[in-house]
């Protein structure tokens, strides 16, 4: 039995683009949920599987470690072999991994299943954004990316809440099995509705580049997540960091020497691209680290339970969702322009982090900070993602999405590690519960809490500084890129100028500016 091909994209975009976006967001939601849903199941896993602390760490990290290490490779594979094929493969792998995880009866089985889910997650994360860039026109892409980003925020916010609800009514495996109907529905929708797209050049696969990028990024993320628990000067961290540095240097050298690189290093000569990447690293560094500290502030300083703390952080994600789904953030971006949108958004995020830092004694100031962060994220996040994706040729959309995800993973991991280390240095104790247990009097307990709150404030302010710096750097580079592009479109004699040198095959050379992405 044969099926008719889906309608071809028109100059107005694919005729079913908004329905396809809904399918893509459904697939994306499953990936994001699994980044956070397991945290609430830790007590159940410890009790029912007899999992040790190290087992729990591997259950959580196996997913993010594999996913972050494979993002660039997954994006490259999607570009070469077809984004629809890789999206369908990602959903299938994610569904099978979820089934194995839900039925696991030992910690090694669950860890292996989580690693398999990470492979599927890498394929989904890269192909969803790449498909968005293919089916929407350049004018519609910012709004579509805003919806895609809002789904990410919704997933991070609702993951702990959904996990808590499932654990209240079912056994721990249900938090994985709930992915099965979503993955099955998404797979059917992808096969029937999503159009196929891939790099028309059919470039040779860069197998060595894929191997080096996977090993290098996995080693780097492993070093970052191992630092807080094993010590930054431990052999485990130093060896993995050294491996990452050597392998990633080899990756950069290899990519600069071959005719068909997986990641064209010429992209980094584009100020629009480098500005967005620099801003994204710094904003995710500040936000991820600060929000990691916020959960401790809510529970240890203000005395809320885990579910209460999760509910009180929800206004951030709900603000992002509301502004992006209503299109208000896109209107602001169009009115202000990309560079100013990034600057205004990240100044708002930094102001929110400062408000949280100085609101150690109550929730009102914290709520104001969360709302400011939500507004800033809704405005700056899609603007930076669009700047990254629109700086890369359409044929490399998968690699662009992989790089966007890699930047986010790197910033998140580094923010939690560095700001957590600052808190530890300021607090001068192994952990707050341990310090409180050793406090013999109410006065000593009060002094311990004050010291912890002071360390939190210092760390939060450092995160705010990183975000503010990211806003200034990104906006400056994006503004210069726009200025150079406007000058390049018109030559000195008043006629339209060339965009850049072309290769013998008619495509842009390494020294030229990457063409603006079109649907």
C-alpha positions as CSV (number, residue, x, y, z in Angstrom):
1,X,0.0,0.0,0.0
2,X,1.4,3.4,-1.0
3,X,0.7,6.8,0.5
4,X,0.6,10.0,-1.4
5,X,3.5,12.4,-0.7
6,X,2.7,15.4,1.5
7,X,2.0,18.7,0.0
8,X,5.1,20.6,-1.1
9,X,6.1,23.8,0.7
10,X,4.9,27.0,-1.0
11,X,6.4,30.5,-0.9
12,X,4.0,31.0,2.0
13,X,5.4,28.0,3.8
14,X,4.2,24.5,4.0
15,X,0.4,24.4,3.8
16,X,0.1,22.3,7.0
17,X,3.0,24.0,8.8
18,X,1.1,24.9,12.0
19,X,-0.4,21.4,12.3
20,X,3.1,19.9,11.8
21,X,4.5,22.3,14.4
22,X,2.0,20.8,16.9
23,X,3.3,17.3,16.1
24,X,6.9,18.5,16.5
25,X,6.1,20.2,19.8
26,X,4.5,17.0,21.1
27,X,7.7,15.1,20.3
28,X,9.8,17.8,21.8
29,X,7.7,17.8,25.0
30,X,8.6,14.1,25.7
31,X,12.3,14.9,25.5
32,X,12.1,17.9,27.8
33,X,9.9,16.2,30.4
34,X,12.4,13.4,30.8
35,X,15.1,15.9,31.7
36,X,13.3,16.7,35.0
37,X,10.7,14.0,35.7
38,X,13.1,11.5,37.2
39,X,14.2,13.8,40.0
40,X,10.9,13.3,41.9
41,X,11.2,9.5,41.7
42,X,14.5,9.3,43.5
43,X,13.0,8.2,46.9
44,X,10.9,5.5,45.1
45,X,13.9,4.2,43.1
46,X,16.1,4.1,46.2
47,X,13.5,2.1,48.1
48,X,12.2,-0.3,45.4
49,X,15.4,-0.9,43.4
50,X,17.8,-0.5,46.3
51,X,19.6,2.1,44.3
52,X,22.7,3.7,45.9
53,X,23.6,7.4,45.5
54,X,26.0,6.6,42.6
55,X,23.2,4.6,40.9
56,X,20.8,7.6,41.1
57,X,23.4,9.9,39.7
58,X,24.0,7.6,36.7
59,X,20.2,7.2,36.2
60,X,19.9,11.0,35.9
61,X,23.2,11.7,34.1
62,X,23.1,8.8,31.6
63,X,20.3,10.5,29.7
64,X,21.8,14.0,29.6
65,X,25.3,12.7,29.0
66,X,24.4,10.7,25.9
67,X,22.0,13.3,24.6
68,X,24.5,16.2,24.8
69,X,27.4,14.1,23.4
70,X,25.4,13.1,20.3
71,X,23.6,16.4,19.4
72,X,26.1,17.5,16.7
73,X,26.3,14.0,15.2
74,X,22.5,13.6,15.3
75,X,22.1,17.0,13.5
76,X,24.6,16.0,10.8
77,X,22.9,12.7,10.3
78,X,19.5,14.4,9.9
79,X,21.0,16.8,7.3
80,X,22.5,14.0,5.3
81,X,19.9,11.1,5.5
82,X,16.7,13.1,6.0
83,X,15.2,15.0,8.9
84,X,11.9,13.1,8.7
85,X,13.6,9.8,8.9
86,X,15.7,10.8,11.9
87,X,12.7,12.3,13.6
88,X,10.8,9.1,13.2
89,X,13.9,7.1,14.4
90,X,14.2,9.3,17.4
91,X,10.6,8.8,18.4
92,X,11.0,5.0,18.0
93,X,14.2,4.8,20.0
94,X,12.7,7.1,22.7
95,X,9.6,4.9,22.9
96,X,11.6,1.6,23.1
97,X,13.9,3.1,25.8
98,X,10.9,4.3,27.8
99,X,9.3,0.8,27.7
100,X,12.6,-0.8,28.9
101,X,13.0,1.8,31.6
102,X,9.4,1.4,32.8
103,X,9.8,-2.4,33.1
104,X,13.3,-2.4,34.5
105,X,13.9,-4.5,37.6
106,X,17.5,-3.5,38.3
107,X,19.5,-0.3,38.3
108,X,21.9,-1.4,35.4
109,X,18.8,-2.0,33.2
110,X,17.4,1.4,34.1
111,X,20.7,3.2,33.4
112,X,21.0,1.4,30.0
113,X,17.5,2.3,29.1
114,X,18.0,6.0,30.0
115,X,21.1,6.0,27.8
116,X,19.1,4.6,24.9
117,X,16.5,7.3,25.5
118,X,19.3,9.8,25.3
119,X,20.1,8.7,21.8
120,X,16.4,9.2,20.8
121,X,16.4,12.5,22.6
122,X,19.4,13.8,20.6
123,X,17.7,12.9,17.3
124,X,14.4,14.5,18.4
125,X,16.0,17.7,19.8
126,X,17.9,18.4,16.6
127,X,15.3,17.4,14.0
128,X,12.4,19.2,15.5
129,X,14.1,22.6,15.3
130,X,15.5,21.8,11.8
131,X,12.1,20.9,10.5
132,X,10.6,24.2,11.9
133,X,13.2,26.1,9.9
134,X,12.3,24.2,6.7
135,X,8.5,24.5,6.7
136,X,8.1,28.1,7.8
137,X,9.0,31.2,5.8
138,X,11.7,33.5,7.3
139,X,9.0,36.0,8.4
140,X,7.2,33.2,10.3
141,X,10.2,31.5,11.8
142,X,10.5,33.8,14.9
143,X,6.9,33.0,15.9
144,X,7.4,29.3,15.3
145,X,10.6,29.2,17.2
146,X,8.9,31.1,20.0
147,X,6.2,28.3,20.2
148,X,8.9,25.7,20.1
149,X,10.8,27.4,23.0
150,X,7.6,27.8,25.0
151,X,7.1,24.1,24.8
152,X,10.6,23.6,26.2
153,X,9.8,25.9,29.2
154,X,6.4,24.1,29.7
155,X,8.2,20.8,29.8
156,X,10.7,21.9,32.4
157,X,8.0,23.4,34.6
158,X,5.5,20.5,34.4
159,X,8.0,17.6,34.6
160,X,8.2,17.5,38.4
161,X,4.5,18.1,38.7
162,X,3.5,15.3,36.3
163,X,6.1,13.0,38.0
164,X,4.7,13.8,41.4
165,X,1.1,13.1,40.3
166,X,2.0,9.8,38.7
167,X,3.9,8.6,41.7
168,X,1.0,9.4,43.9
169,X,-1.3,7.1,41.9
170,X,1.0,4.5,40.3
171,X,4.4,2.8,40.7
172,X,7.6,4.5,39.6
173,X,7.7,2.8,36.2
174,X,4.6,4.8,35.1
175,X,6.7,7.9,34.7
176,X,8.4,6.2,31.7
177,X,5.4,4.3,30.3
178,X,3.4,7.5,30.0
179,X,5.8,8.3,27.1
180,X,4.6,5.4,25.0
181,X,1.2,6.7,23.8
182,X,2.8,10.1,23.1
183,X,5.7,8.6,21.1
184,X,3.3,6.3,19.2
185,X,1.0,9.2,18.3
186,X,3.9,11.4,17.4
187,X,5.4,8.6,15.2
188,X,2.1,8.2,13.2
189,X,1.8,12.0,12.8
190,X,5.4,12.3,11.6
191,X,5.1,9.6,9.0
192,X,1.8,10.9,7.6
193,X,2.3,14.7,7.8
194,X,6.0,15.8,8.1
195,X,7.7,16.5,4.7
196,X,11.1,15.0,4.1
197,X,14.0,17.4,3.8
198,X,17.8,16.9,3.7
199,X,21.0,18.4,2.3
200,X,20.6,18.4,-1.5
201,X,24.4,18.2,-1.8
202,X,24.5,14.7,-0.4
203,X,27.9,15.4,1.2
204,X,30.0,12.4,2.3
205,X,29.5,11.5,5.9
206,X,32.2,12.9,8.2
207,X,32.6,9.8,10.3
208,X,35.8,10.8,12.1
209,X,34.3,14.3,12.9
210,X,31.2,12.6,14.3
211,X,33.4,10.3,16.5
212,X,35.6,13.1,17.7
213,X,32.7,15.5,18.5
214,X,30.8,12.8,20.4
215,X,33.8,11.7,22.5
216,X,34.9,15.3,23.1
217,X,31.5,16.7,24.1
218,X,30.7,13.6,26.3
219,X,34.0,14.0,28.1
220,X,33.4,17.7,28.6
221,X,29.9,17.3,30.0
222,X,31.1,14.3,32.2
223,X,33.8,16.5,33.7
224,X,31.3,19.3,34.4
225,X,28.7,17.1,36.1
226,X,31.4,15.2,38.1
227,X,33.0,18.3,39.5
228,X,30.6,19.2,42.3
229,X,30.4,15.6,43.7
230,X,34.0,14.5,43.2
231,X,35.9,17.7,43.5
232,X,37.3,19.9,40.7
233,X,40.9,18.7,41.3
234,X,40.0,15.0,41.4
235,X,41.6,12.6,38.9
236,X,38.1,11.8,37.5
237,X,37.5,15.4,36.6
238,X,41.0,16.4,35.4
239,X,41.4,13.3,33.2
240,X,38.0,13.7,31.5
241,X,38.6,17.5,31.1
242,X,42.0,16.8,29.5
243,X,40.5,14.2,27.1
244,X,37.8,16.7,26.2
245,X,40.3,19.5,25.4
246,X,42.6,17.2,23.3
247,X,39.7,15.6,21.4
248,X,37.8,18.8,20.7
249,X,41.1,20.4,19.5
250,X,41.6,17.5,17.1
251,X,37.9,17.9,16.0
252,X,38.5,21.6,15.2
253,X,41.7,20.8,13.3
254,X,40.0,18.0,11.3
255,X,36.9,20.1,10.5
256,X,39.2,22.9,9.1
257,X,41.1,20.5,6.8
258,X,38.4,18.4,5.0
259,X,36.2,19.6,2.1
260,X,32.9,18.5,3.6
261,X,33.1,19.2,7.4
262,X,30.3,18.3,9.7
263,X,30.6,21.7,11.4
264,X,32.0,24.4,9.1
265,X,34.2,26.5,11.3
266,X,33.7,29.4,8.9
267,X,30.3,29.9,10.7
268,X,32.2,31.3,13.7
269,X,33.5,34.2,11.5
270,X,29.9,35.4,11.1
271,X,29.2,37.9,13.9
272,X,25.5,37.1,14.0
273,X,26.4,33.5,14.7
274,X,29.1,34.1,17.2
275,X,27.0,36.8,19.0
276,X,24.1,34.5,19.4
277,X,26.3,31.6,20.6
278,X,28.1,33.7,23.1
279,X,24.9,35.1,24.4
280,X,23.2,31.7,24.7
281,X,26.2,30.2,26.6
282,X,26.2,33.1,29.1
283,X,22.4,33.3,29.6
284,X,22.0,29.6,30.1
285,X,25.0,29.6,32.4
286,X,23.4,32.3,34.6
287,X,19.9,31.0,34.5
288,X,20.6,27.3,35.0
289,X,22.9,27.9,37.9
290,X,20.7,30.5,39.5
291,X,17.5,28.3,39.2
292,X,19.5,25.4,40.6
293,X,20.2,27.5,43.6
294,X,16.7,28.8,43.8
295,X,15.3,25.3,44.5
296,X,17.6,25.1,47.5
297,X,16.6,28.6,48.6
298,X,12.9,27.7,48.5
299,X,13.4,24.5,50.4
300,X,16.3,25.1,52.8
301,X,15.8,28.8,53.6
302,X,12.1,29.4,53.2
303,X,11.1,25.9,54.3
304,X,8.9,24.7,51.4
305,X,8.5,21.1,50.4
306,X,9.6,19.8,47.0
307,X,6.2,20.0,45.4
308,X,5.5,23.4,46.9
309,X,8.9,24.6,45.7
310,X,8.1,23.3,42.2
311,X,4.8,25.1,42.2
312,X,6.4,28.4,43.2
313,X,8.9,28.3,40.3
314,X,6.0,27.6,37.8
315,X,5.3,31.4,37.2
316,X,8.6,31.6,35.2
317,X,7.7,29.0,32.7
318,X,4.0,30.1,32.6
319,X,5.1,33.6,31.7
320,X,7.3,32.3,28.8
321,X,4.5,30.1,27.6
322,X,1.9,32.9,27.7
323,X,4.1,35.5,25.9
324,X,5.2,33.1,23.2
325,X,1.9,31.4,22.5
326,X,0.1,34.7,22.3
327,X,2.7,36.1,19.9
328,X,3.5,39.1,22.2
329,X,7.2,38.2,22.4
330,X,7.4,38.1,18.5
331,X,5.8,41.5,18.3
332,X,8.3,42.9,20.7
333,X,11.1,41.3,18.7
334,X,9.9,42.7,15.4
335,X,9.4,46.2,17.0
336,X,12.8,46.3,18.6
337,X,14.8,44.3,16.2
338,X,17.0,41.2,17.0
339,X,20.0,42.9,18.8
340,X,17.9,45.2,21.0
341,X,15.5,42.3,21.8
342,X,18.4,40.2,23.0
343,X,19.7,43.1,25.1
344,X,16.4,44.1,26.7
345,X,15.5,40.4,27.3
346,X,18.7,39.6,29.0
347,X,18.7,42.8,31.1
348,X,15.2,41.7,32.3
349,X,16.6,38.2,33.1
350,X,19.5,39.7,35.0
351,X,17.2,42.1,37.0
352,X,15.1,39.0,37.9
353,X,18.1,37.2,39.2
354,X,19.1,40.2,41.3
355,X,15.5,40.4,42.7
356,X,15.7,36.7,43.7
357,X,19.2,37.2,45.2
358,X,18.0,39.9,47.6
359,X,14.6,38.3,48.4
360,X,16.0,35.7,50.8
361,X,13.4,36.4,53.5
362,X,10.2,36.1,51.5
363,X,8.5,34.9,48.3
364,X,7.1,38.3,47.0
365,X,10.5,39.5,45.7
366,X,11.2,36.1,44.4
367,X,7.9,36.0,42.5
368,X,8.8,39.4,40.9
369,X,12.2,38.0,39.9
370,X,10.6,34.9,38.3
371,X,8.2,37.0,36.3
372,X,11.1,39.2,35.1
373,X,13.1,36.2,34.1
374,X,10.1,34.8,32.3
375,X,9.6,38.0,30.3
376,X,13.3,38.2,29.4
377,X,13.5,34.6,28.4
378,X,10.4,34.9,26.2
379,X,11.9,37.9,24.4
380,X,15.6,37.0,24.2
381,X,15.5,33.2,23.9
382,X,13.7,32.9,20.5
383,X,15.7,35.9,19.2
384,X,19.0,34.1,19.9
385,X,17.8,30.7,18.6
386,X,16.6,32.4,15.4
387,X,20.0,34.3,15.0
388,X,21.9,31.0,15.3
389,X,19.6,29.1,12.8
390,X,19.3,32.0,10.3
391,X,23.1,32.3,10.2
392,X,23.5,28.7,8.9
393,X,22.6,27.6,5.3
394,X,19.3,25.6,5.1
395,X,21.2,22.5,4.1
396,X,22.9,22.5,7.5
397,X,19.8,23.2,9.6
398,X,20.3,19.9,11.5
399,X,23.8,20.8,12.5
400,X,22.6,24.3,13.5
401,X,19.9,22.8,15.8
402,X,22.5,20.4,17.2
403,X,24.8,23.3,17.9
404,X,22.0,25.3,19.5
405,X,21.3,22.3,21.8
406,X,25.0,21.7,22.6
407,X,25.4,25.4,23.6
408,X,22.4,25.1,25.9
409,X,23.6,21.8,27.5
410,X,27.1,23.3,28.0
411,X,25.8,26.5,29.6
412,X,23.4,24.6,31.8
413,X,26.0,22.2,33.1
414,X,28.6,24.8,33.6
415,X,26.2,27.2,35.4
416,X,25.1,24.5,37.9
417,X,28.7,23.4,38.5
418,X,30.3,26.9,38.8
419,X,27.6,28.6,40.8
420,X,27.2,25.6,43.0
421,X,31.0,25.7,43.6
422,X,30.8,29.4,44.5
423,X,28.0,28.6,47.0
424,X,30.1,25.8,48.5
425,X,33.1,28.1,48.9
426,X,31.1,30.8,50.4
427,X,29.2,28.5,52.8
428,X,32.3,26.6,53.8
429,X,30.4,23.4,54.6
430,X,29.7,20.2,52.8
431,X,25.9,20.6,52.8
432,X,23.3,22.6,54.7
433,X,21.6,19.5,56.2
434,X,25.0,18.3,57.5
435,X,25.8,21.8,59.0
436,X,22.4,22.1,60.6
437,X,22.7,18.6,62.1
438,X,25.9,19.7,63.8
439,X,24.4,22.9,65.2
440,X,23.8,22.4,68.9
441,X,21.7,25.6,69.6
442,X,19.1,27.7,67.9
443,X,21.6,30.5,67.6
444,X,24.1,28.3,65.8
445,X,21.3,27.1,63.5
446,X,20.4,30.7,62.7
447,X,24.1,31.5,62.0
448,X,24.3,28.5,59.6
449,X,21.2,29.6,57.7
450,X,22.4,33.1,57.5
451,X,25.7,31.9,56.1
452,X,23.9,29.7,53.5
453,X,21.6,32.6,52.5
454,X,24.7,34.8,52.0
455,X,26.3,32.2,49.8
456,X,23.2,31.9,47.8
457,X,23.0,35.7,47.3
458,X,26.6,35.9,46.1
459,X,26.1,33.0,43.6
460,X,22.9,34.5,42.3
461,X,24.5,37.9,41.7
462,X,27.3,36.2,39.9
463,X,24.7,34.5,37.6
464,X,23.0,37.8,37.0
465,X,26.4,39.4,36.0
466,X,27.0,36.5,33.5
467,X,23.6,37.1,32.0
468,X,24.0,40.8,31.7
469,X,27.5,40.4,30.1
470,X,25.9,37.9,27.7
471,X,23.3,40.4,26.7
472,X,25.8,43.2,26.0
473,X,28.2,40.9,24.1
474,X,25.4,39.3,22.0
475,X,23.6,42.5,21.2
476,X,26.9,44.2,20.2
477,X,27.9,41.4,17.8
478,X,24.4,41.1,16.4
479,X,24.2,44.8,15.8
480,X,27.6,44.9,14.0
481,X,26.5,41.9,11.9
482,X,23.3,43.7,10.8
483,X,25.3,46.8,10.0
484,X,27.8,44.8,7.9
485,X,25.1,42.9,6.1
486,X,23.2,46.2,5.2
487,X,26.5,47.6,3.8
488,X,27.3,44.4,1.9
489,X,23.9,44.4,0.1
490,X,24.9,47.6,-1.7
491,X,28.3,48.3,-3.4
492,X,30.1,51.6,-3.4
493,X,28.6,52.5,-6.8
494,X,25.1,52.2,-5.4
495,X,24.4,48.8,-7.0
496,X,23.7,45.6,-5.1
497,X,26.9,44.0,-3.9
498,X,27.8,40.3,-3.9
499,X,27.2,38.3,-0.7
500,X,30.5,36.5,-0.9
501,X,32.6,34.3,-3.1
502,X,31.2,31.1,-4.5
503,X,32.8,27.7,-5.0
504,X,33.1,26.0,-8.3
505,X,29.8,24.2,-7.6
506,X,27.9,27.5,-7.3
507,X,27.7,27.3,-3.5
508,X,29.0,29.8,-1.1
509,X,32.7,29.5,-0.2
510,X,34.1,29.3,3.3
511,X,35.1,32.9,3.3
512,X,31.6,34.2,2.4
513,X,28.7,35.0,4.6
514,X,26.3,32.1,5.1
515,X,23.0,32.8,3.2
516,X,19.9,33.7,5.0
517,X,17.8,30.6,5.8
518,X,14.7,30.2,3.7
519,X,11.9,27.7,4.1
